[in-house]
Amino acid sequence: MDERLLGIDVGGSTVKWAVLDSRTARPLLRGTIPTARDPHTVAADLAALVAEADDAIRADGASSADGASDGRITAIGVGVPGHVDRRSGVVRFLPNVPGAWSGFPLAATLRASTGRPVSVLNDARAFCLAEWRLGAARGHGDVLFLTLGTGVGGGVVSGGTLLTGPDDRLGEIGHLVYDRGGPPCGCGHRGCLETYASATAIARAAGRATAEDVFLAPRDMDAAAAVAAAGRAIGETVASLCAVLPADLLVIGGGVAAGLPRLRPYIEAALAERRDFIGMVDVVAARLGPDAGAVGAALAATPWTTTDGGGRELDRASA
């Protein structure tokens, strides 16, 4: 039986959602709702969204007439911008979403209100899963991912496995220290990659309102310097990471990815300097657009997640 999977991407101001066909991984329906101001209201809104998605599936004919689906959501995946315990679905740390989220049992709460299985994961890892299964990294077994937006997220596929760690912390590439004497980071440290390569950092370094303004000013010296610094920081950080976790592909998504044509020369130059150690690493833009997080969360709702003997969560792609 084909199943209907609901993927939810919780952001600081907006919740994106998508319904996928489990057999084809094709999005059938999608939409957005505002993010509420506390976790209990968010969970209630998500439960209401499940009921609305059930109705929409039936109304739009997303379930087939031959009984391939019973016309309802069968499993739910939720991506959140912070740390979660993948096994329990408890949120550990969610800094950029309103409310007291620490310790909130999101999976259990949503499971109790909907009667459906629920998987909760980090939103950057959801992005990675989507781009790996369906997007720019499809067919690759060793990949690094970066999401460049207000912050910098990331993920790692190694040996054909998406690595996450027990609290979904593996892949926090944005908080690798690039320059210990660099700008202060929101995480409490200094000089993290995020302080050079996020949209906020690029705009601040160039004295512009937004990163988009920076990319649209190629002849401005401050803008050019900010782009060069960001690209260099990305390239050198990824090169160091590749010395430990070899990869032949770097996928860049998020809002800053629109400026990849300007960033790419600096990223590639830094990678080329370490080619004797790390080999060739191709740099490409993500393909799935703003729905990637919701699509990846839906994919995470399927039973492709296993746990090794050490408790580490491993999201395995289907063959």
N, C-alpha and C positions, 0 to 999 in steps of 0.2 A: 504493500500500500504506500503510495506517495504521501508524504507528510507535509504539513504546512508549518514552517519554523518562523517564529517571531524574533527578530533581532532588534535590540534597543540600545541606543548610544546616548548615555546621559551626559550632557554638557552643563556648564555653569549657568547658561540661560535658556538653552533649548535642548529638548529630547528629540532625537531623530529615530525613526523606526522603519523597518522594512519586513515584509513577509516573503519568505523564499519557498520555492518548491524544493523539497529535499532531494528529488531525483536529478533535476536539471540545475539546481542552485540558481535558478532564474528568479529575480525579484518580481513578485506579482503585484504587490501594493507597497506604498511607502508614504510617509508623511512626517509631520513635526508637531510637537506640543510644547508649551512653555515649561521650564523647570520650576517646580514649586520651591518654597523656601525652607522646607524641613524634610527629613527622610521619611517620616510617616506619611506625609501628604504626597511625596513623590511615589512611594510604594502604592498608595491608593490610586493615584493617577495612572500608574502602570497597569494595575489590575483592571481599571476601567478601559484602558487601551486594549487589553487582551479581549475583553468582551466586544468592543467596537470592531476589532480586527476580525473576530469570528463573524460578526454581522456583515462586514464588508466583503469577506471571502464569499459568503453565500450570495449577497446582493450582486457582486460583480462577476459571479460565475467562475471564481477562481478554483472551486472544487469541481472535479469532472463528473459527468453524468454516469460514468461506468463504475463508480464506487471507489475510485482511486484515493479519495479523501472523504472524511465525514463532514467536511465543511467547517472545521474548527482548527484553531492553533493546537498543535500537538506537543510542542516544546518551546521554551523561551530561553534566550541568551541575552544577558545584559552587560554592556561594557561601561565601566566607570573610570573617571580620570584620577586614579589613585591606587592604593594597595588594598588587595582583598585576599582572604584565605580561600583558595580555589576549592578546597575540599568541603568547607562549611558554608561558603557563600557569605561570610561575615566581612563587612567593610572594616578595614584597619585604619586607613588614613585617606581622607578625601578633601584636600585643601581648597580646591577651587569651586566647590559646589556648596551653596548655602546650607546651614544647619549643622547639628551635632551628629556627624556620621560615624565617629569612631565606635566600633563595637556593634553597629547596627546589623541585624541578621537579615540582609536584603533577600537572599535566596529563600530562606524559610518563610519570611513574611509573604513574599509573592507566591510561593508554592501553596501556602495555606489559603490564600484568597482566590487562587485561580484553579487549583487542583491539577496543575501541569508541572512537569519537571522543569527546574530552573538552573541555569549555569551563570555564574557571575565571574567576570574577568576584567583585567585592565584594558582600557580602551585602545591604547597603543598596540597591545598584543592582538586585539580584535582586528585592527587595521592590518597588522602583519598577516594574520590568518587569511583575510580576504584577498590581499594582494598576492599572497603565495598560492592560494588555491585557484584564484580566478583572474588575477591581474598581471602586473608587470613581472612578477617572479614565478609565474606558473612554469613548472617543469624544472626548476632549479632546486638543488638540494642544500646549498650553502649560501645563505643570503643575510645581509645586514639591512635593517630598515631604520629610517629616521622619519619622524613626523615633526615638521618645523612649523610651529604656530606661536601662540602666546608663550608656550614653553617648548621644550624639545623632548619628545618621547622616542621610543625605539623598540627594536626586537631583533631576535637572532633565530635563524633557521640553520641548524647544523646537522649534517648527516641525514637530511630528510626529516628532521623533527623540529617543531617550533618549541623552543625552550622558554619556560616561564618562571620556574621556581615556586615554592610553596605559597608565597604571598604575592605572586605575580610581579616580583621585583626584578627578576633577571631580564635584562634588556633596557635598563634605565641608562641608556647611552648619554642622554642629556646631562646626567650628573656625574659623568667621568670628568675629573679635574684636568683641564687643558693648561691652565696657568695659575698656580697657587697664589700668585700675587695679583690676579685679575679682579674684576668687579665682584661685589658680593652677590650671591645667588639666593633666591627665595628659600632654598633648602637649608640655609644656615652656613654654607661653606663659601669659598671664594673661587672664582675662575673656572667654574663648571662650563662645559660646552654650551649650555643653555645661555650663559651670560654673553656669548659671542654670536650665536647662530639663531636664536629665537627672533620672531618678528619684533618683539619689544626691544631686544638688544640691538638689532640692526638699525631700527629707527632712532633709538637713543644715541648710538654712536655717530650717526650722520646728522643729528639735530633736526630730524624730520618727524612729522606726525605719525606716519605709518611706514612699514617696510615697503609697501607698494610705491610710495612716494620716492623711496630710495632707489628702487629698481628703474623708475621712470626718469631718473636724473643721471644718466651715464657720464655726463661731462662735468658734474659737480665733484670737486676733489674730495670733500668729506664723504659724500655718498659712495664714491669709488673706493675710498679707503675702508669704509664699513663693509662693503661687499667683499673686498679682498680679505679682510680680517675674518669674516664669517666663513668664507670658502676655505681659507687656509686652516682654520680651527676644525672644520668638519673633516677635511682631508687628513690632517695629522692625527686626529683622534681615531678616525676609522682605520688608518694605517696601523696604529698601535694595537687596536682591537683585532685586526686581521692577523697579527703576529701570534695571537693566542687562539682565535677562532677563525680559521681560514675561510674566506668567502670570495666568490667570483662576481658578485653582483651587490650593488648598493642601490636600494630603492628609496627615493625621497618623496614624501607626501606632505600634506598640510598646506596652509596658506602661503608659506614662503616658497613652496615648490614652484609657484608661478615665476619666481625669479631665478629658476635653475639655469637658464641659458647664461646668465651673468655670473652665477656662482660656480658653474661647472669647471671653467678653466683653472680656477684656484684649487678646487677639490682634486681635479685630476693631476695637477702639478705636484701637489703634496703626496698623492698616492704613488706617482711615478718615481719620486725620490726613494721610496722603500720597495720598489718592484722586485729587487733582488731577494728580498725576504718574503714578500707577500704575494708575488705574482701579479697578474692582471686583474683589476677590479673594474667592471663596467659600472657607470653611473647613469641611472635612468630615473625618469619621473614615474610616480604612481599613476595608475590608469583608471581607478574606479571612482574617483571624485569624492564628493562629500558624503556619499552613502557608504563608503568603505567600512566605517566603524560598525554601523548597524548590520551590514552584510556579514562581517566577520563575527559579530555577536551571535547572529543566527546560525552560522556554521558551528560555533562553539556549543550550541544546544544539542548537537548530534552526539552519539556515543563514541566519538573518536578520541576522547580524552582518557589517558591511562596514567597510572601512578607507578613509579619504579620503587624498588625496595627502600630507597632513602627518603621517600616521601615527596620527591620532586614531581611536579605535574608536567606532563608532556602531551601537547596537543598534536596528534598525528593526522596528517592529511590522508584522505582516501587514495587508493591506488589509481 
